[in-house]
């Protein structure tokens, strides 16, 4: 179980302040993300058994799976789920990252219950895998954290990289939205009320499923927010009851 110093680094107290004492919590979260980038570059595949829940964490652009260290520690501490992750390179497009995701899922027990949680770009990858690559046969549900389903304005500055797929006129995003109901895999859109990278809020709303707006949270704050972890755990437990 993960529990070393890299899961906190003292940033948890600053992030929790949410603007008190002159601290910008989104700036703190962004710095925390940068500090965690060198970690967890290799795929993490848990030894899950049939019927057990595995949460696969999908990071965003210019990040690594290391940014999920605090969330991973909290999920594993709960004791009811396993956690998997992998790191993709900054220049990879949605389709290529989704192929990496497929390879990772193939390494998880075929009868384990797979839940995908994606931050920003990771949420788009999750839905592409489910809707376009047969992922619906393995995935119980998807959860997106500040994912630009309606496009992100900042993507226009990156026309040669992933930005070509994440701007408002992207054909890939249009396809993801158009096929949102293609398979009956539930989705939850988590939106940061203070997100300045994916806005307006409608841009982070998937066309189907539940929507949860967390006031005062910026784009990167969602990575380290206790309410987000609690929501993921609730969704996993609820899916068990539904299956039963």
C-alpha positions in Angstrom: 0.0 0.0 0.0 1.3 3.4 -1.0 2.0 5.6 2.0 5.4 7.4 1.6 6.2 11.1 1.9 5.5 11.7 -1.8 1.8 11.5 -1.2 1.7 14.7 0.9 5.0 16.7 0.8 3.2 19.3 3.0 1.1 20.4 0.0 -2.1 19.0 1.4 -2.3 21.6 4.1 -1.8 24.4 1.6 -4.3 23.1 -0.9 -6.9 22.6 1.8 -6.6 26.3 2.7 -8.4 27.2 -0.5 -7.2 30.8 -0.6 -6.7 31.6 3.0 -3.5 33.3 4.2 -3.0 34.7 0.6 -2.3 31.2 -0.8 -3.7 30.5 -4.3 -4.9 26.9 -4.0 -4.8 26.2 -7.7 -1.2 27.5 -7.9 -0.3 25.2 -5.1 -2.0 22.2 -6.8 -0.2 23.0 -10.0 3.2 23.1 -8.2 2.3 19.8 -6.4 1.5 18.2 -9.7 4.9 19.3 -11.1 6.7 17.8 -8.1 5.0 14.5 -8.5 5.7 14.2 -12.3 8.9 12.1 -11.9 7.1 9.3 -10.1 5.2 6.2 -11.4 6.5 6.3 -15.0 6.1 2.5 -15.3 2.7 0.9 -15.5 1.1 -0.2 -12.2 -1.0 -3.4 -12.5 -2.5 -4.8 -9.3 -3.0 -8.4 -8.6 -6.8 -8.3 -8.6 -9.0 -11.3 -8.5 -12.4 -12.0 -10.1 -15.1 -9.8 -8.8 -12.7 -7.2 -7.3 -12.8 -3.6 -8.2 -9.9 -1.9 -10.1 -9.8 1.9 -10.5 -7.6 2.8 -13.5 -6.3 6.4 -13.2 -5.6 8.3 -16.5 -3.6 11.5 -16.3 -3.7 14.6 -18.4 -1.4 16.4 -20.8 2.1 17.1 -19.7 1.7 15.0 -16.6 2.5 11.4 -15.5 0.7 8.8 -13.3 2.7 10.3 -10.5 0.3 13.1 -10.1 -2.3 10.6 -8.8 -0.1 9.5 -5.9 -2.2 11.2 -3.3 -5.4 9.9 -4.8 -4.0 6.4 -5.2 -2.9 6.3 -1.6 -6.3 7.4 -0.4 -8.1 4.8 -2.6 -5.8 2.0 -1.5 -6.2 3.0 2.1 -9.9 2.5 1.9 -9.1 -1.2 1.3 -12.0 -1.9 -1.1 -10.4 -1.2 -4.4 -7.2 -1.9 -6.3 -5.5 0.9 -8.4 -3.8 0.7 -11.8 -2.1 3.4 -13.8 0.3 4.1 -16.7 2.2 7.1 -18.0 1.9 8.3 -21.6 4.2 10.7 -23.5 3.1 14.4 -24.0 3.0 14.0 -27.8 0.7 11.0 -27.9 -2.8 11.5 -29.3 -6.1 10.2 -27.9 -6.1 7.0 -30.0 -2.6 6.1 -29.2 -3.1 6.6 -25.5 -6.3 4.6 -25.6 -4.3 1.7 -27.1 -2.0 1.9 -24.1 -5.0 1.8 -21.9 -6.3 -1.2 -23.7 -3.0 -3.0 -23.2 -3.1 -2.2 -19.5 -6.7 -3.4 -19.1 -5.7 -6.6 -20.8 -3.3 -7.3 -18.0 -6.0 -7.0 -15.4 -7.9 -10.1 -14.4 -10.6 -10.6 -17.0 -13.3 -10.9 -14.4 -12.3 -7.9 -12.3 -14.5 -4.9 -12.3 -12.7 -2.0 -14.1 -13.5 1.7 -13.4 -11.8 4.4 -15.4 -11.1 7.8 -13.8 -9.5 10.4 -16.1 -8.2 13.9 -15.4 -8.5 16.3 -18.2 -7.3 14.5 -21.4 -7.6 11.2 -19.5 -11.3 11.5 -19.3 -11.5 11.8 -23.1 -9.3 8.8 -23.5 -11.5 6.8 -21.2 -14.6 7.5 -23.3 -12.8 6.8 -26.6 -11.7 3.4 -25.3 -15.2 2.6 -24.1 -17.1 3.8 -27.2 -14.7 3.1 -30.1 -12.4 0.2 -29.0 -14.7 -2.3 -27.3 -13.9 -1.1 -23.9 -17.5 -1.3 -22.9 -17.0 -5.0 -22.5 -14.5 -4.5 -19.6 -15.5 -1.2 -18.1 -18.1 -0.8 -15.4 -18.2 3.0 -15.4 -16.1 6.1 -16.3 -15.5 9.3 -14.3 -14.0 12.4 -15.8 -12.3 15.2 -13.8 -12.3 18.5 -15.7 -12.2 16.8 -19.1 -12.7 19.1 -22.2 -15.4 17.2 -24.0 -16.5 20.5 -25.5 -12.9 21.6 -26.2 -10.4 23.7 -24.3 -9.4 27.2 -25.4 -5.7 26.6 -24.5 -5.6 23.7 -27.0 -5.6 26.2 -29.8 -2.0 27.1 -28.8 -0.9 23.5 -29.4 -1.9 22.8 -33.0 0.8 20.2 -33.6 0.3 18.2 -30.4 -2.7 17.0 -28.6 -4.2 20.4 -29.0 -5.4 19.4 -32.5 -7.8 16.9 -30.9 -8.9 19.0 -27.9 -10.0 22.4 -29.4 -13.6 23.3 -29.8 -13.9 22.3 -33.4 -12.2 18.9 -33.0 -13.7 16.1 -35.1 -12.5 13.6 -32.5 -14.4 15.4 -29.7 -17.4 15.7 -31.9 -17.4 11.9 -32.4 -17.0 11.3 -28.7 -20.0 13.5 -28.0 -22.1 12.0 -30.8 -21.4 8.4 -29.6 -21.9 9.2 -25.9 -24.9 6.9 -25.6 -23.4 4.2 -27.9 -22.9 1.7 -25.0 -24.6 1.6 -21.6 -21.4 2.4 -19.6 -22.4 5.0 -16.9 -20.4 8.3 -16.7 -19.9 11.0 -14.1 -18.6 14.4 -15.1 -16.8 16.2 -12.2 -16.4 19.9 -12.9 -14.3 22.4 -11.0 -16.3 25.5 -10.4 -13.2 27.7 -10.6 -11.5 25.9 -13.6 -9.8 28.4 -15.8 -8.4 25.9 -18.3 -11.6 24.0 -19.3 -14.4 26.6 -19.3 -17.2 27.5 -19.5 -18.3 24.6 -17.3 -20.4 23.1 -20.1 -17.1 22.2 -21.9 -16.4 19.7 -19.1 -19.9 18.1 -19.2 -20.2 14.8 -21.0 -23.5 14.6 -22.9 -24.8 11.7 -20.8 -24.6 10.7 -17.2 -24.4 12.5 -13.9 -22.7 15.9 -13.4 -21.0 17.0 -10.1 -19.8 20.6 -9.8 -17.4 21.3 -7.0 -17.4 25.1 -6.3 -14.1 26.9 -5.9 -12.0 24.1 -7.4 -9.6 24.8 -10.2 -8.4 22.4 -12.9 -5.5 20.8 -11.0 -7.1 21.0 -7.6 -9.4 18.2 -8.5 -6.4 15.8 -8.5 -6.0 16.3 -4.8 -9.5 17.0 -3.5 -10.9 14.7 -0.8 -14.5 15.1 -2.2 -13.3 13.8 -5.5 -11.8 10.7 -3.9 -15.0 10.2 -1.8 -17.1 10.5 -4.9 -15.0 7.8 -6.8 -15.4 5.4 -3.8 -19.1 6.0 -3.6 -19.5 5.4 -7.3 -17.6 2.1 -7.0 -19.8 1.0 -4.1 -23.0 2.0 -5.8 -22.0 0.0 -8.9 -21.6 -3.1 -6.7 -25.1 -2.7 -5.4 -26.5 -2.2 -8.9 -24.7 -5.3 -10.1 -26.0 -7.3 -7.2 
